């Protein structure tokens, strides 16, 4: 996964209207999610915290936690 693909996927996941839609998107993209995705997610959360947007940074962190749990179950 490229940096740009990771950003696009993060945006897609954050736009999910509900938990069911989010889980569906995660399941569809789980095989593509790799170290680059998690690195971009982490850097984005750090940047948002520096910009004074902790609520969005927290949402990214929760998203990463959910995906990581799902990856370890497979």
PDB file of N, CA, C and O in Angstrom:
ATOM      1  N   UNK A   1       0.849  -1.173   0.000  1.00  0.00           N
ATOM      2  CA  UNK A   1       0.000   0.000   0.000  1.00  0.00           C
ATOM      3  C   UNK A   1       0.895   1.236   0.000  1.00  0.00           C
ATOM      4  O   UNK A   1       1.871   1.309   0.746  1.00  0.00           O
ATOM      5  N   UNK A   2       0.555   2.193  -0.834  1.00  0.00           N
ATOM      6  CA  UNK A   2       1.305   3.444  -0.867  1.00  0.00           C
ATOM      7  C   UNK A   2       0.781   4.396   0.205  1.00  0.00           C
ATOM      8  O   UNK A   2      -0.278   4.179   0.795  1.00  0.00           O
ATOM      9  N   UNK A   3       1.547   5.447   0.436  1.00  0.00           N
ATOM     10  CA  UNK A   3       1.142   6.474   1.394  1.00  0.00           C
ATOM     11  C   UNK A   3      -0.211   7.065   0.989  1.00  0.00           C
ATOM     12  O   UNK A   3      -1.096   7.233   1.829  1.00  0.00           O
ATOM     13  N   UNK A   4      -0.365   7.376  -0.286  1.00  0.00           N
ATOM     14  CA  UNK A   4      -1.617   7.974  -0.772  1.00  0.00           C
ATOM     15  C   UNK A   4      -2.790   7.006  -0.627  1.00  0.00           C
ATOM     16  O   UNK A   4      -3.884   7.415  -0.238  1.00  0.00           O
ATOM     17  N   UNK A   5      -2.572   5.730  -0.937  1.00  0.00           N
ATOM     18  CA  UNK A   5      -3.635   4.730  -0.770  1.00  0.00           C
ATOM     19  C   UNK A   5      -4.054   4.617   0.691  1.00  0.00           C
ATOM     20  O   UNK A   5      -5.236   4.474   1.002  1.00  0.00           O
ATOM     21  N   UNK A   6      -3.069   4.684   1.581  1.00  0.00           N
ATOM     22  CA  UNK A   6      -3.377   4.616   3.013  1.00  0.00           C
ATOM     23  C   UNK A   6      -4.231   5.809   3.435  1.00  0.00           C
ATOM     24  O   UNK A   6      -5.205   5.647   4.169  1.00  0.00           O
ATOM     25  N   UNK A   7      -3.869   7.004   2.973  1.00  0.00           N
ATOM     26  CA  UNK A   7      -4.656   8.198   3.306  1.00  0.00           C
ATOM     27  C   UNK A   7      -6.089   8.083   2.782  1.00  0.00           C
ATOM     28  O   UNK A   7      -7.043   8.429   3.479  1.00  0.00           O
ATOM     29  N   UNK A   8      -6.226   7.598   1.565  1.00  0.00           N
ATOM     30  CA  UNK A   8      -7.560   7.446   0.983  1.00  0.00           C
ATOM     31  C   UNK A   8      -8.394   6.439   1.765  1.00  0.00           C
ATOM     32  O   UNK A   8      -9.581   6.658   2.004  1.00  0.00           O
ATOM     33  N   UNK A   9      -7.769   5.338   2.161  1.00  0.00           N
ATOM     34  CA  UNK A   9      -8.496   4.329   2.928  1.00  0.00           C
ATOM     35  C   UNK A   9      -8.893   4.871   4.304  1.00  0.00           C
ATOM     36  O   UNK A   9     -10.000   4.612   4.776  1.00  0.00           O
ATOM     37  N   UNK A  10      -8.003   5.612   4.942  1.00  0.00           N
ATOM     38  CA  UNK A  10      -8.322   6.212   6.240  1.00  0.00           C
ATOM     39  C   UNK A  10      -9.523   7.139   6.096  1.00  0.00           C
ATOM     40  O   UNK A  10     -10.439   7.100   6.917  1.00  0.00           O
ATOM     41  N   UNK A  11      -9.525   7.959   5.071  1.00  0.00           N
ATOM     42  CA  UNK A  11     -10.657   8.872   4.842  1.00  0.00           C
ATOM     43  C   UNK A  11     -11.953   8.083   4.629  1.00  0.00           C
ATOM     44  O   UNK A  11     -13.003   8.438   5.165  1.00  0.00           O
ATOM     45  N   UNK A  12     -11.862   7.017   3.844  1.00  0.00           N
ATOM     46  CA  UNK A  12     -13.043   6.195   3.581  1.00  0.00           C
ATOM     47  C   UNK A  12     -13.584   5.598   4.879  1.00  0.00           C
ATOM     48  O   UNK A  12     -14.791   5.613   5.123  1.00  0.00           O
ATOM     49  N   UNK A  13     -12.693   5.080   5.697  1.00  0.00           N
ATOM     50  CA  UNK A  13     -13.111   4.457   6.945  1.00  0.00           C
ATOM     51  C   UNK A  13     -13.717   5.478   7.907  1.00  0.00           C
ATOM     52  O   UNK A  13     -14.691   5.180   8.598  1.00  0.00           O
ATOM     53  N   UNK A  14     -13.145   6.673   7.950  1.00  0.00           N
ATOM     54  CA  UNK A  14     -13.672   7.708   8.844  1.00  0.00           C
ATOM     55  C   UNK A  14     -15.040   8.214   8.399  1.00  0.00           C
ATOM     56  O   UNK A  14     -15.806   8.732   9.212  1.00  0.00           O
ATOM     57  N   UNK A  15     -15.345   8.068   7.125  1.00  0.00           N
ATOM     58  CA  UNK A  15     -16.634   8.535   6.604  1.00  0.00           C
ATOM     59  C   UNK A  15     -17.752   7.503   6.760  1.00  0.00           C
ATOM     60  O   UNK A  15     -18.901   7.779   6.416  1.00  0.00           O
ATOM     61  N   UNK A  16     -17.423   6.329   7.272  1.00  0.00           N
ATOM     62  CA  UNK A  16     -18.448   5.292   7.440  1.00  0.00           C
ATOM     63  C   UNK A  16     -19.577   5.840   8.311  1.00  0.00           C
ATOM     64  O   UNK A  16     -19.322   6.392   9.381  1.00  0.00           O
ATOM     65  N   UNK A  17     -20.825   5.692   7.857  1.00  0.00           N
ATOM     66  CA  UNK A  17     -21.953   6.292   8.580  1.00  0.00           C
ATOM     67  C   UNK A  17     -22.295   5.611   9.908  1.00  0.00           C
ATOM     68  O   UNK A  17     -22.932   6.210  10.774  1.00  0.00           O
ATOM     69  N   UNK A  18     -21.868   4.355  10.059  1.00  0.00           N
ATOM     70  CA  UNK A  18     -22.168   3.635  11.302  1.00  0.00           C
ATOM     71  C   UNK A  18     -21.168   2.499  11.478  1.00  0.00           C
ATOM     72  O   UNK A  18     -20.347   2.240  10.598  1.00  0.00           O
ATOM     73  N   UNK A  19     -21.242   1.823  12.624  1.00  0.00           N
ATOM     74  CA  UNK A  19     -20.286   0.751  12.921  1.00  0.00           C
ATOM     75  C   UNK A  19     -20.390  -0.410  11.940  1.00  0.00           C
ATOM     76  O   UNK A  19     -19.380  -1.012  11.577  1.00  0.00           O
ATOM     77  N   UNK A  20     -21.605  -0.723  11.513  1.00  0.00           N
ATOM     78  CA  UNK A  20     -21.795  -1.823  10.572  1.00  0.00           C
ATOM     79  C   UNK A  20     -21.094  -1.527   9.243  1.00  0.00           C
ATOM     80  O   UNK A  20     -20.413  -2.390   8.689  1.00  0.00           O
ATOM     81  N   UNK A  21     -21.263  -0.321   8.744  1.00  0.00           N
ATOM     82  CA  UNK A  21     -20.611   0.069   7.491  1.00  0.00           C
ATOM     83  C   UNK A  21     -19.092   0.099   7.655  1.00  0.00           C
ATOM     84  O   UNK A  21     -18.355  -0.278   6.744  1.00  0.00           O
ATOM     85  N   UNK A  22     -18.633   0.549   8.818  1.00  0.00           N
ATOM     86  CA  UNK A  22     -17.198   0.580   9.092  1.00  0.00           C
ATOM     87  C   UNK A  22     -16.622  -0.832   9.069  1.00  0.00           C
ATOM     88  O   UNK A  22     -15.593  -1.070   8.436  1.00  0.00           O
ATOM     89  N   UNK A  23     -17.271  -1.762   9.748  1.00  0.00           N
ATOM     90  CA  UNK A  23     -16.784  -3.140   9.774  1.00  0.00           C
ATOM     91  C   UNK A  23     -16.767  -3.753   8.374  1.00  0.00           C
ATOM     92  O   UNK A  23     -15.857  -4.507   8.029  1.00  0.00           O
ATOM     93  N   UNK A  24     -17.771  -3.425   7.577  1.00  0.00           N
ATOM     94  CA  UNK A  24     -17.819  -3.930   6.209  1.00  0.00           C
ATOM     95  C   UNK A  24     -16.623  -3.410   5.410  1.00  0.00           C
ATOM     96  O   UNK A  24     -15.969  -4.176   4.701  1.00  0.00           O
ATOM     97  N   UNK A  25     -16.334  -2.108   5.523  1.00  0.00           N
ATOM     98  CA  UNK A  25     -15.195  -1.522   4.817  1.00  0.00           C
ATOM     99  C   UNK A  25     -13.878  -2.123   5.295  1.00  0.00           C
ATOM    100  O   UNK A  25     -12.998  -2.425   4.490  1.00  0.00           O
ATOM    101  N   UNK A  26     -13.750  -2.293   6.596  1.00  0.00           N
ATOM    102  CA  UNK A  26     -12.515  -2.878   7.137  1.00  0.00           C
ATOM    103  C   UNK A  26     -12.342  -4.290   6.589  1.00  0.00           C
ATOM    104  O   UNK A  26     -11.257  -4.648   6.130  1.00  0.00           O
ATOM    105  N   UNK A  27     -13.402  -5.092   6.635  1.00  0.00           N
ATOM    106  CA  UNK A  27     -13.307  -6.468   6.135  1.00  0.00           C
ATOM    107  C   UNK A  27     -12.948  -6.519   4.658  1.00  0.00           C
ATOM    108  O   UNK A  27     -12.177  -7.380   4.234  1.00  0.00           O
ATOM    109  N   UNK A  28     -13.503  -5.600   3.872  1.00  0.00           N
ATOM    110  CA  UNK A  28     -13.187  -5.562   2.443  1.00  0.00           C
ATOM    111  C   UNK A  28     -11.729  -5.210   2.194  1.00  0.00           C
ATOM    112  O   UNK A  28     -11.126  -5.698   1.238  1.00  0.00           O
ATOM    113  N   UNK A  29     -11.161  -4.369   3.045  1.00  0.00           N
ATOM    114  CA  UNK A  29      -9.810  -3.857   2.822  1.00  0.00           C
ATOM    115  C   UNK A  29      -8.750  -4.508   3.696  1.00  0.00           C
ATOM    116  O   UNK A  29      -7.568  -4.196   3.553  1.00  0.00           O
ATOM    117  N   UNK A  30      -9.137  -5.394   4.588  1.00  0.00           N
ATOM    118  CA  UNK A  30      -8.194  -5.991   5.528  1.00  0.00           C
ATOM    119  C   UNK A  30      -6.962  -6.607   4.854  1.00  0.00           C
ATOM    120  O   UNK A  30      -5.853  -6.437   5.361  1.00  0.00           O
ATOM    121  N   UNK A  31      -7.118  -7.310   3.737  1.00  0.00           N
ATOM    122  CA  UNK A  31      -5.924  -7.880   3.102  1.00  0.00           C
ATOM    123  C   UNK A  31      -4.914  -6.828   2.619  1.00  0.00           C
ATOM    124  O   UNK A  31      -3.725  -7.125   2.499  1.00  0.00           O
ATOM    125  N   UNK A  32      -5.375  -5.615   2.345  1.00  0.00           N
ATOM    126  CA  UNK A  32      -4.498  -4.543   1.857  1.00  0.00           C
ATOM    127  C   UNK A  32      -3.814  -3.787   2.983  1.00  0.00           C
ATOM    128  O   UNK A  32      -2.790  -3.139   2.764  1.00  0.00           O
ATOM    129  N   UNK A  33      -4.365  -3.863   4.175  1.00  0.00           N
ATOM    130  CA  UNK A  33      -3.856  -3.066   5.295  1.00  0.00           C
ATOM    131  C   UNK A  33      -2.529  -3.655   5.757  1.00  0.00           C
ATOM    132  O   UNK A  33      -2.431  -4.824   6.131  1.00  0.00           O
ATOM    133  N   UNK A  34      -1.504  -2.791   5.715  1.00  0.00           N
ATOM    134  CA  UNK A  34      -0.152  -3.255   6.026  1.00  0.00           C
ATOM    135  C   UNK A  34       0.561  -2.250   6.926  1.00  0.00           C
ATOM    136  O   UNK A  34      -0.057  -1.338   7.477  1.00  0.00           O
ATOM    137  N   UNK A  35       1.840  -2.431   7.060  1.00  0.00           N
ATOM    138  CA  UNK A  35       2.631  -1.547   7.905  1.00  0.00           C
ATOM    139  C   UNK A  35       2.573  -0.093   7.455  1.00  0.00           C
ATOM    140  O   UNK A  35       2.559   0.813   8.289  1.00  0.00           O
ATOM    141  N   UNK A  36       2.541   0.135   6.162  1.00  0.00           N
ATOM    142  CA  UNK A  36       2.438   1.503   5.650  1.00  0.00           C
ATOM    143  C   UNK A  36       1.152   2.149   6.136  1.00  0.00           C
ATOM    144  O   UNK A  36       1.160   3.303   6.564  1.00  0.00           O
ATOM    145  N   UNK A  37       0.053   1.420   6.074  1.00  0.00           N
ATOM    146  CA  UNK A  37      -1.230   1.948   6.547  1.00  0.00           C
ATOM    147  C   UNK A  37      -1.126   2.381   8.003  1.00  0.00           C
ATOM    148  O   UNK A  37      -1.527   3.489   8.359  1.00  0.00           O
ATOM    149  N   UNK A  38      -0.580   1.492   8.852  1.00  0.00           N
ATOM    150  CA  UNK A  38      -0.490   1.813  10.275  1.00  0.00           C
ATOM    151  C   UNK A  38       0.475   2.971  10.534  1.00  0.00           C
ATOM    152  O   UNK A  38       0.245   3.772  11.440  1.00  0.00           O
ATOM    153  N   UNK A  39       1.555   3.070   9.748  1.00  0.00           N
ATOM    154  CA  UNK A  39       2.495   4.181   9.892  1.00  0.00           C
ATOM    155  C   UNK A  39       1.823   5.503   9.536  1.00  0.00           C
ATOM    156  O   UNK A  39       1.986   6.495  10.247  1.00  0.00           O
ATOM    157  N   UNK A  40       1.071   5.521   8.440  1.00  0.00           N
ATOM    158  CA  UNK A  40       0.364   6.734   8.025  1.00  0.00           C
ATOM    159  C   UNK A  40      -0.698   7.097   9.061  1.00  0.00           C
ATOM    160  O   UNK A  40      -0.867   8.269   9.396  1.00  0.00           O
ATOM    161  N   UNK A  41      -1.403   6.103   9.560  1.00  0.00           N
ATOM    162  CA  UNK A  41      -2.427   6.334  10.577  1.00  0.00           C
ATOM    163  C   UNK A  41      -1.806   6.971  11.822  1.00  0.00           C
ATOM    164  O   UNK A  41      -2.338   7.937  12.369  1.00  0.00           O
ATOM    165  N   UNK A  42      -0.685   6.421  12.255  1.00  0.00           N
ATOM    166  CA  UNK A  42      -0.004   6.923  13.453  1.00  0.00           C
ATOM    167  C   UNK A  42       0.502   8.349  13.238  1.00  0.00           C
ATOM    168  O   UNK A  42       0.305   9.213  14.092  1.00  0.00           O
ATOM    169  N   UNK A  43       1.151   8.596  12.100  1.00  0.00           N
ATOM    170  CA  UNK A  43       1.661   9.941  11.815  1.00  0.00           C
ATOM    171  C   UNK A  43       0.529  10.958  11.711  1.00  0.00           C
ATOM    172  O   UNK A  43       0.660  12.096  12.160  1.00  0.00           O
ATOM    173  N   UNK A  44      -0.577  10.538  11.117  1.00  0.00           N
ATOM    174  CA  UNK A  44      -1.731  11.434  10.988  1.00  0.00           C
ATOM    175  C   UNK A  44      -2.285  11.792  12.368  1.00  0.00           C
ATOM    176  O   UNK A  44      -2.618  12.950  12.622  1.00  0.00           O
ATOM    177  N   UNK A  45      -2.381  10.816  13.244  1.00  0.00           N
ATOM    178  CA  UNK A  45      -2.883  11.074  14.598  1.00  0.00           C
ATOM    179  C   UNK A  45      -1.952  12.029  15.344  1.00  0.00           C
ATOM    180  O   UNK A  45      -2.414  12.942  16.029  1.00  0.00           O
ATOM    181  N   UNK A  46      -0.646  11.819  15.211  1.00  0.00           N
ATOM    182  CA  UNK A  46       0.317  12.714  15.861  1.00  0.00           C
ATOM    183  C   UNK A  46       0.177  14.144  15.342  1.00  0.00           C
ATOM    184  O   UNK A  46       0.192  15.096  16.123  1.00  0.00           O
ATOM    185  N   UNK A  47       0.041  14.293  14.022  1.00  0.00           N
ATOM    186  CA  UNK A  47      -0.103  15.608  13.417  1.00  0.00           C
ATOM    187  C   UNK A  47      -1.372  16.304  13.919  1.00  0.00           C
ATOM    188  O   UNK A  47      -1.352  17.493  14.237  1.00  0.00           O
ATOM    189  N   UNK A  48      -2.459  15.560  13.985  1.00  0.00           N
ATOM    190  CA  UNK A  48      -3.719  16.132  14.464  1.00  0.00           C
ATOM    191  C   UNK A  48      -3.611  16.593  15.916  1.00  0.00           C
ATOM    192  O   UNK A  48      -4.185  17.617  16.288  1.00  0.00           O
ATOM    193  N   UNK A  49      -2.884  15.845  16.730  1.00  0.00           N
ATOM    194  CA  UNK A  49      -2.683  16.261  18.122  1.00  0.00           C
ATOM    195  C   UNK A  49      -1.894  17.570  18.175  1.00  0.00           C
ATOM    196  O   UNK A  49      -2.217  18.461  18.960  1.00  0.00           O
ATOM    197  N   UNK A  50      -0.858  17.684  17.336  1.00  0.00           N
ATOM    198  CA  UNK A  50      -0.071  18.920  17.293  1.00  0.00           C
ATOM    199  C   UNK A  50      -0.915  20.103  16.825  1.00  0.00           C
ATOM    200  O   UNK A  50      -0.677  21.243  17.223  1.00  0.00           O
ATOM    201  N   UNK A  51      -1.896  19.821  15.982  1.00  0.00           N
ATOM    202  CA  UNK A  51      -2.769  20.876  15.459  1.00  0.00           C
ATOM    203  C   UNK A  51      -3.927  21.198  16.409  1.00  0.00           C
ATOM    204  O   UNK A  51      -4.780  22.029  16.098  1.00  0.00           O
ATOM    205  N   UNK A  52      -3.949  20.538  17.556  1.00  0.00           N
ATOM    206  CA  UNK A  52      -4.998  20.809  18.533  1.00  0.00           C
ATOM    207  C   UNK A  52      -6.331  20.161  18.193  1.00  0.00           C
ATOM    208  O   UNK A  52      -7.387  20.698  18.527  1.00  0.00           O
ATOM    209  N   UNK A  53      -6.288  19.018  17.536  1.00  0.00           N
ATOM    210  CA  UNK A  53      -7.515  18.293  17.166  1.00  0.00           C
ATOM    211  C   UNK A  53      -7.500  16.889  17.781  1.00  0.00           C
ATOM    212  O   UNK A  53      -7.493  15.887  17.065  1.00  0.00           O
ATOM    213  N   UNK A  54      -7.495  16.833  19.114  1.00  0.00           N
ATOM    214  CA  UNK A  54      -7.357  15.528  19.766  1.00  0.00           C
ATOM    215  C   UNK A  54      -8.533  14.589  19.524  1.00  0.00           C
ATOM    216  O   UNK A  54      -8.352  13.371  19.538  1.00  0.00           O
ATOM    217  N   UNK A  55      -9.732  15.123  19.303  1.00  0.00           N
ATOM    218  CA  UNK A  55     -10.892  14.252  19.086  1.00  0.00           C
ATOM    219  C   UNK A  55     -10.745  13.454  17.791  1.00  0.00           C
ATOM    220  O   UNK A  55     -11.136  12.288  17.737  1.00  0.00           O
ATOM    221  N   UNK A  56     -10.189  14.068  16.755  1.00  0.00           N
ATOM    222  CA  UNK A  56      -9.973  13.343  15.497  1.00  0.00           C
ATOM    223  C   UNK A  56      -8.809  12.362  15.660  1.00  0.00           C
ATOM    224  O   UNK A  56      -8.858  11.238  15.161  1.00  0.00           O
ATOM    225  N   UNK A  57      -7.767  12.800  16.364  1.00  0.00           N
ATOM    226  CA  UNK A  57      -6.623  11.920  16.617  1.00  0.00           C
ATOM    227  C   UNK A  57      -7.059  10.684  17.401  1.00  0.00           C
ATOM    228  O   UNK A  57      -6.612   9.573  17.117  1.00  0.00           O
ATOM    229  N   UNK A  58      -7.931  10.881  18.383  1.00  0.00           N
ATOM    230  CA  UNK A  58      -8.441   9.752  19.166  1.00  0.00           C
ATOM    231  C   UNK A  58      -9.249   8.803  18.290  1.00  0.00           C
ATOM    232  O   UNK A  58      -9.167   7.585  18.443  1.00  0.00           O
ATOM    233  N   UNK A  59     -10.030   9.367  17.370  1.00  0.00           N
ATOM    234  CA  UNK A  59     -10.815   8.527  16.455  1.00  0.00           C
ATOM    235  C   UNK A  59      -9.888   7.679  15.591  1.00  0.00           C
ATOM    236  O   UNK A  59     -10.167   6.504  15.350  1.00  0.00           O
ATOM    237  N   UNK A  60      -8.790   8.265  15.124  1.00  0.00           N
ATOM    238  CA  UNK A  60      -7.823   7.499  14.331  1.00  0.00           C
ATOM    239  C   UNK A  60      -7.199   6.395  15.165  1.00  0.00           C
ATOM    240  O   UNK A  60      -7.022   5.273  14.689  1.00  0.00           O
ATOM    241  N   UNK A  61      -6.870   6.707  16.395  1.00  0.00           N
ATOM    242  CA  UNK A  61      -6.265   5.695  17.255  1.00  0.00           C
ATOM    243  C   UNK A  61      -7.241   4.544  17.517  1.00  0.00           C
ATOM    244  O   UNK A  61      -6.850   3.377  17.485  1.00  0.00           O
ATOM    245  N   UNK A  62      -8.497   4.870  17.772  1.00  0.00           N
ATOM    246  CA  UNK A  62      -9.504   3.815  17.983  1.00  0.00           C
ATOM    247  C   UNK A  62      -9.657   2.967  16.718  1.00  0.00           C
ATOM    248  O   UNK A  62      -9.781   1.745  16.793  1.00  0.00           O
ATOM    249  N   UNK A  63      -9.648   3.618  15.573  1.00  0.00           N
ATOM    250  CA  UNK A  63      -9.746   2.908  14.302  1.00  0.00           C
ATOM    251  C   UNK A  63      -8.582   1.928  14.157  1.00  0.00           C
ATOM    252  O   UNK A  63      -8.781   0.767  13.798  1.00  0.00           O
ATOM    253  N   UNK A  64      -7.384   2.397  14.434  1.00  0.00           N
ATOM    254  CA  UNK A  64      -6.212   1.526  14.362  1.00  0.00           C
ATOM    255  C   UNK A  64      -6.309   0.354  15.314  1.00  0.00           C
ATOM    256  O   UNK A  64      -5.933  -0.764  14.963  1.00  0.00           O
ATOM    257  N   UNK A  65      -6.812   0.597  16.522  1.00  0.00           N
ATOM    258  CA  UNK A  65      -6.965  -0.479  17.513  1.00  0.00           C
ATOM    259  C   UNK A  65      -7.944  -1.545  17.019  1.00  0.00           C
ATOM    260  O   UNK A  65      -7.694  -2.742  17.159  1.00  0.00           O
ATOM    261  N   UNK A  66      -9.058  -1.099  16.441  1.00  0.00           N
ATOM    262  CA  UNK A  66     -10.064  -2.040  15.918  1.00  0.00           C
ATOM    263  C   UNK A  66      -9.455  -2.891  14.805  1.00  0.00           C
ATOM    264  O   UNK A  66      -9.620  -4.111  14.789  1.00  0.00           O
ATOM    265  N   UNK A  67      -8.756  -2.247  13.880  1.00  0.00           N
ATOM    266  CA  UNK A  67      -8.174  -2.972  12.749  1.00  0.00           C
ATOM    267  C   UNK A  67      -7.106  -3.945  13.228  1.00  0.00           C
ATOM    268  O   UNK A  67      -7.029  -5.078  12.752  1.00  0.00           O
ATOM    269  N   UNK A  68      -6.293  -3.504  14.160  1.00  0.00           N
ATOM    270  CA  UNK A  68      -5.244  -4.380  14.682  1.00  0.00           C
ATOM    271  C   UNK A  68      -5.839  -5.615  15.348  1.00  0.00           C
ATOM    272  O   UNK A  68      -5.339  -6.725  15.165  1.00  0.00           O
ATOM    273  N   UNK A  69      -6.906  -5.423  16.121  1.00  0.00           N
ATOM    274  CA  UNK A  69      -7.571  -6.577  16.746  1.00  0.00           C
ATOM    275  C   UNK A  69      -8.113  -7.525  15.670  1.00  0.00           C
ATOM    276  O   UNK A  69      -8.005  -8.745  15.799  1.00  0.00           O
ATOM    277  N   UNK A  70      -8.687  -6.964  14.624  1.00  0.00           N
ATOM    278  CA  UNK A  70      -9.247  -7.802  13.559  1.00  0.00           C
ATOM    279  C   UNK A  70      -8.139  -8.567  12.839  1.00  0.00           C
ATOM    280  O   UNK A  70      -8.315  -9.739  12.505  1.00  0.00           O
ATOM    281  N   UNK A  71      -7.008  -7.920  12.600  1.00  0.00           N
ATOM    282  CA  UNK A  71      -5.895  -8.583  11.907  1.00  0.00           C
ATOM    283  C   UNK A  71      -5.331  -9.728  12.735  1.00  0.00           C
ATOM    284  O   UNK A  71      -4.929 -10.755  12.188  1.00  0.00           O
ATOM    285  N   UNK A  72      -5.302  -9.557  14.035  1.00  0.00           N
ATOM    286  CA  UNK A  72      -4.725 -10.613  14.880  1.00  0.00           C
ATOM    287  C   UNK A  72      -5.677 -11.791  15.047  1.00  0.00           C
ATOM    288  O   UNK A  72      -5.257 -12.877  15.447  1.00  0.00           O
ATOM    289  N   UNK A  73      -6.955 -11.584  14.744  1.00  0.00           N
ATOM    290  CA  UNK A  73      -7.924 -12.686  14.818  1.00  0.00           C
ATOM    291  C   UNK A  73      -7.872 -13.575  13.591  1.00  0.00           C
ATOM    292  O   UNK A  73      -8.352 -14.708  13.620  1.00  0.00           O
ATOM    293  N   UNK A  74      -7.293 -13.068  12.514  1.00  0.00           N
ATOM    294  CA  UNK A  74      -7.279 -13.826  11.252  1.00  0.00           C
ATOM    295  C   UNK A  74      -6.042 -14.694  11.179  1.00  0.00           C
ATOM    296  O   UNK A  74      -5.846 -15.408  10.195  1.00  0.00           O
TER     297      UNK A  74
END
